[in-house]
Amino acid sequence: MSSNGTLNGTTTNDKSFTVADLFLQALADAGVDYLFAVLGSDHPSIIEAYTRRQHEDKTYPRMVIFLHEFVALSAADAYGRITRKPQCVLVHVDVGTAALGQGLHNASSGKAPVLIFAGLAPFTLYGELPGSRSEHVHWYQDCPNPQSIVGPYSRYSNEIKSGEHVRMMVNRAMLMASTGNPGPTYLTATREALAASARVEPEVQKTRPIPTCKLGGLPSDAVEEIGNALLFAVRPLVVTGYLGRSHEAVKALKDLADLVGTLRVFDFEARTVSFPASHPATLFRATGAAAAIKSADVIMVIDADVPWIPTKVKPSDSAKIYHIDIDPRKDRMMLFDIFAAGSYNAEASVALEQLRHCISISPWLASQQLNFRLQRQELEEAHAKGLELLAERAKPSEDGLLTKDYLFASLRRLLPDDAIFVSDSVTNQVPLMEQLQLNIPGCSFSKGGSGLGWAGGAAVGIKLATDIYDTNHHRGIQRRENAPTYNSRFVCEVIGDGSFVFGVPSAVYWAQHRFRIPFLTIIINNGGWKATRGCINDVHPGGMAAAMTDDGLGIDLKNDGPDYCGIAKSAANGNLEAWKVETWEALDGILKKAVDEVKAGKGALIDAVIK
């Protein structure tokens, strides 16, 4: 303990300090910036310890209060993904854990580094210990095995029982959340455990490094085999899905594509910017990606969960497939097989640089250069034609109604060049990314799984992160010297109308106003559940349901949808500007106004009705 009686990073024998103090200090030492909190009766010792830290001028971790657990977790998910620093979510016992809902699914599938902490019902009844039961609900919240709620999604779960192992528990949870196949971890503690007096820990623990674990590259024989396969392939193809999680990997893939003139690259999942859209090797789904998968003789799948959907498109039986991934076995998928000739657990940036180097020193490279130049010219011509097709689709409609392609192309034209897009656009995710045509990694994020509603909370998390960190990809992730008062990046949330409702907008836009973190929301209002319609047509194309109208099926909201503008504005207590747009002619002016509002420090929302 320091001379003024404050907790100095280990523990203290002063009875005023508790295990909750040790927990918060361990989070601070592990680099946690924020506690994304939905508080409850299990958190009084954490609140007391946090208040004490504020009086001691200990800035981090800072607590931000949310009105719903799904929004809190989505914010922490996005914060962790853009900074690659795990954050902590505080929820209330089993009920708060259950309320995380689809956020757990998204964080797990999206490989988001996040630590979730929930209290447990007190285990004493008569006041034997500080924190004993004092509320009627404590009996109901004493459920068996609450860790099973997060079981399918958590990388690690454990219970804090004493101050002696708090730091070790936190460090292990952070390690498991952020390395290997990253994802959510889960810690719990009873009120009695958190309220217990802190005892002295060994001083040496203060100086021990936070544990980490780094993946390496490919074995040498695999480098040679895959390198030669790419060098001599007639139609080599790279398929990725979340390569953009690593800016270094995106650069390494670009360098490889620059070297191998026949190589084409397709981002099947469009979660983030995994390859520059302006590069001639880029394939768009709308401009020949399916044909490329069918015709490729060598395919390298790298950091992708779903490289293709076999019932719609698949490689030829003669294609040789290699799979490189931080999660090649897909341990949390019950069914997965792409029939790879070789599958490797490796860090993409390292593996790609190994392959580039192998090919660059190959004695056969010179003999392939003429072919590379000819093929590169063909790729450049095909890429230019693809962009022309996308531009054609984005032209104003003759009937004046707004189309999705015009809307998305307008975002590219009129938003700031350094804008970060946070999307949950479901059936419109592919056309959105094709029209945005982004080149810089770290400027676009989509939910990792299929839990709709992620983008609202995620936009909050991205804004909080860019207040503290400079996320410019040229310099990497660097903490701002004047954080958190710096005017952070422009953030645009693009969300479907159904996803908007699922995302608990009352909690999202209250947080936007409360935390003073303005962003622009674009609602893609297509008037109902188009994903449901698509699945009906896939499974029963000639059935009775397929013959019915959307209105007949109850999935049409064109004439009776919610007032999305009103919902958001009321949640922000009126501190948000909102417009409904139905024509392309009206869009540009309103979009410019919305950008100005956000730059001036006020949230803005556009309900864009597309035909």
C-alpha positions, -999 to +999 in steps of 0.1 A: +000+000+000+013+035-008+019+061+019-015+077+014-033+044+019-043+037-017-042+004-035-009+004-054-014-025-079-012-056-057-032-059-025-034-044+009-040-056+045-061-024+051-096-038+058-113-011+037-100-028+006-118-058-008-115-085-034-135-062-057-106-037-055-082-065-066-105-074-094-107-039-108-069-034-104-063-067-122-085-055-151-066-022-152-032-039-152-044-062-181-052-031-202-090-029-199-103+006-207-140+002-201-165-017-180-196-020-202-221-024-173-257-033-166-256-032-128-275-052-103-277-064-067-245-085-072-223-055-079-222-033-047-186-042-039-176-034-074-194-001-073-178+007-040-143-002-053-149+017-085-160+048-066-129+046-044-107+044-076-123+076-089-114+094-057-078+081-061-077+095-097-074+061-113-088+067-147-092+032-160-111+011-163-140+036-168-175+024-162-202+031-188-238+022-179-261+006-205-298-001-205-295-035-220-270-063-219-271-071-257-262-035-264-234-035-238-219-067-252-222-055-288-203-023-278-176-043-260-174-067-290-168-039-315-144-021-292-123-053-288-123-060-325-111-026-336-085-023-309-077-060-304-078-053-266-104-073-246-129-052-226-151-062-196-189-065-196-206-065-162-240-082-161-264-092-133-263-128-123-280-155-144-308-132-157-283-106-170-262-134-186-293-147-204-301-112-216-268-111-235-287-133-259-275-132-295-246-110-285-229-142-272-233-159-305-220-129-324-190-124-301-181-161-304-185-164-341-169-130-347-139-139-325-143-108-304-120-105-274-143-098-244-144-108-207-179-111-192-183-109-155-215-119-136-223-121-100-237-152-083-265-153-057-251-149-021-243-183-005-251-172+031-285-165+046-282-150+081-256-122+077-226-145+085-205-126+060-206-092+043-228-096+011-252-122+026-286-125+011-308-094+016-332-094-013-362-116-022-348-123-057-316-139-043-334-172-038-346-172-075-312-163-088-295-192-071-297-213-102-276-244-108-246-241-131-251-206-145-219-211-166-239-234-188-258-204-202-226-193-220-212-228-225-216-230-263-198-197-268-173-192-240-136-199-244-131-201-206-153-200-175-144-199-139-154-186-105-135-161-083-136-174-048-108-154-030-084-126-034-055-149-037-063-159-073-081-128-087-051-117-108-045-152-121-081-157-130-084-123-148-051-129-167-062-163-178-096-151-189-079-123-209-054-147-225-082-171-236-103-142-249-076-126-270-054-154-284-057-185-305-093-185-316-104-154-297-139-150-281-158-143-250-147-156-216-168-157-184-160-151-147-184-151-118-182-143-081-206-142-051-213-111-032-194-125-002-163-132-023-162-097-037-169-081-003-142-101+015-112-082+028-082-082+006-051-100+019-015-093+008-004-109-025+033-116-033+048-083-044+064-101-074+030-105-090+029-068-097+058-070-121+049-102-138+040-098-175+005-103-187+004-138-203+002-140-241+003-167-268+012-160-304+006-183-334+035-190-358+036-196-395+035-226-418+059-255-416+086-253-443+073-282-463+038-266-465+054-233-476+071-250-505+041-271-515+015-242-514+040-217-529+047-240-559+010-247-563+002-210-565+031-203-588+022-229-614-016-228-611-036-216-641-064-201-621-053-197-585-079-183-561-077-170-525-110-170-505-111-152-472-137-141-447-121-123-417-085-117-428-092-080-422-089-086-384-052-082-391-040-052-410-006-069-415-023-098-431-042-076-456-010-060-467+007-094-470-021-107-492-018-076-514+019-082-517+014-118-527-013-108-553+011-082-567+038-109-572+015-137-586-002-121-615-027-149-620-040-147-584-076-136-577-090-128-543-126-132-531-139-121-497-169-144-493-181-132-459-176-094-462-172-090-425-145-064-428-120-051-454-099-082-461-085-070-495-085-036-513-115-033-536-095-013-560-069-041-566-073-058-600-072-092-583-104-084-564-135-104-573-170-092-565-199-116-560-219-097-586-191-098-612-179-134-615-169-147-580-190-179-584-175-187-618-140-182-603-147-207-575-160-233-600-130-229-624-101-225-599-075-252-600-058-241-567-077-225-539-062-211-507-088-205-481-074-182-454-092-170-423-127-179-434-155-197-417-177-202-448-157-200-480-187-211-501-221-227-498-220-260-517-257-261-526-251-228-545-215-229-557-185-252-550-151-259-564-145-285-590-135-320-578-101-316-594-093-283-575-066-285-549-076-267-517-054-255-489-067-241-457-048-217-434-067-203-404-064-193-367-093-218-363-089-244-391-108-272-373-138-250-366-141-265-332-174-247-325-191-258-357-208-292-356-204-297-394-175-284-415-154-298-443-139-282-474-119-313-484-086-295-481-054-312-492-037-295-463-051-276-433-029-255-411-033-236-378-012-205-385-012-167-383-023-154-417+002-125-418+031-148-411+020-175-435+013-151-464+047-135-460+063-169-460+045-178-493+055-145-509+091-150-500+091-186-512+077-176-546+100-145-549+131-166-546+118-195-567+141-204-597+109-209-617+095-174-611+112-158-641+096-184-665+062-174-652+065-136-655+053-133-691+022-153-682+017-132-651+018-100-671-007-113-696-031-126-670-027-094-650-039-074-680-069-096-683-077-092-646-074-054-648-098-054-677-123-077-659-120-056-628-128-024-647-158-040-663-170-052-629-168-016-615-187-004-646-214-029-639-216-018-602-218+018-613-246+010-637-265-006-609-261+025-588-276+049-613-308+067-603-340+048-610-363+060-637-393+060-614-375+082-588-376+056-560-345+049-540-326+018-547-302+000-524-273+004-549-279+042-552-281+045-515-248+026-508-229+044-536-241+077-521-225+068-488-193+063-506-196+096-524-208+118-495-194+105-463-159+115-450-131+095-465-120+081-431-155+070-421-159+037-403-189+016-414-206-006-389-231-028-406-259-053-398-275-053-432-283-090-436-295-096-472-280-063-483-245-069-468-229-080-502-243-051-523-233-027-495-197-037-495-196-039-533-208-003-536-187+011-508-155-004-525-133+001-494-096-003-495-083+003-460-085-024-433-102-013-401-128+010-418-156-015-419-170-040-394-200-064-395-214-087-369-195-120-366-225-143-366-262-142-373-275-124-342-294-095-357-292-061-340-255-059-334-246-027-352-263-002-329-243-012-298-212-018-320-214+018-332-213+029-296-182+007-290-164+019-321-170+056-311-157+050-276-126+032-290-117+059-315-120+085-288-091+069-271-072+053-299-059+064-333-069+035-355-051+048-386-039+017-403-005+032-414+005+037-377-013+007-362-034+011-331-020+039-309-034+056-278-041+093-283-022+116-261-053+138-253-078+109-249-107+108-244-115+144-255-102+140-290-128+143-318-129+107-330-136+091-364-169+095-382-189+064-377-218+053-399-241+025-388-259+007-417-286-016-404-317-034-418-351-024-405-356-058-387-321-056-372-328-021-360-358-034-339-338-064-326-309-042-316-329-026-287-328+010-302-341+025-269-308+015-253-287+023-283-298+059-288-300+067-251-263+056-249-254+077-280-269+108-263-257+100-228-221+093-237-221+122-263-208+100-290-227+110-322-229+087-352-250+084-383-275+056-387-288+045-420-318+022-418-322+000-449-360-002-449-370-029-474-404-033-458-401-067-441-382-099-436-365-106-469-342-132-455-372-153-445-387-150-480-354-161-495-352-192-474-388-201-482-380-199-519-348-220-514-364-249-495-399-250-510-397-231-543-429-245-557-447-247-523-478-229-511-458-204-490-437-194-520-469-185-539-482-163-511-474-126-509-452-112-481-483-096-466-501-129-466-472-145-447-472-117-422-436-107-431-445-074-449-441-041-431-444-017-460-477-003-450-476-008-412-440-006-401-428+011-369-418+047-368-381+041-367-372+078-366-396+084-337-382+055-317-346+067-320-354+103-314-374+096-283-347+073-269-322+101-273-346+125-255-350+145-287-312+150-291-311+134-326-321+145-360-340+120-381-354+119-417-374+094-438-363+093-474-381+074-503-366+090-534-331+093-547-336+129-555-341+138-518-313+116-505-282+136-513-294+168-496-306+150-465-274+129-463-253+160-464-274+175-436-270+144-415-232+144-419-231+180-408-252+172-377-229+144-367-198+166-372-215+192-350-218+167-322-254+154-327-267+120-337-285+116-370-306+089-385-320+083-420-348+058-426-341+050-462-370+032-479-357+012-508-377-003-536 
